[in-house]
Amino acid sequence: MKTLFLIQAALCALIALRLLLFRRDGAAHRPWAARLAYLLVVLAGAVTIGVLFGRYEWALLAQNGVTAVLCLAIYAVRGNIVELFRMTDVSGGGSRFLQILRSTRHDHPATR
């Protein structure tokens, strides 16, 4: 098996595992988020199984990059799919994604 296939399988297995182990801890149930998480688990699991049984026919470096970013995003929100799409926060600070962008943004001389 090629290295890219194994990387893709490992990333997809990590995504599926994290989503399967998500705990709501009293948060509201959102049917659309549950369906989306289920779909991501099925698709990520299918990739992993396909690679392990030799039925996955291609894996590109760019695809592994996209999968890696998705995997990191899912782990950053602890498997909470809703947090990936939340646009506003109750505290008024905006979305977590926007807060991260603001905290890592650098002021360039041209924008001062």
Secondary structure by P-SEA (a helix, b strand, c coil): ccaaaaaaaaaaaaaaaaaaacccccccccaaaaaaaaaaaaaaaaaaaaaaacccccccaaaaaaaaaaaaaaaaaccccccccccccccccccaaaaaaaaacccccccc
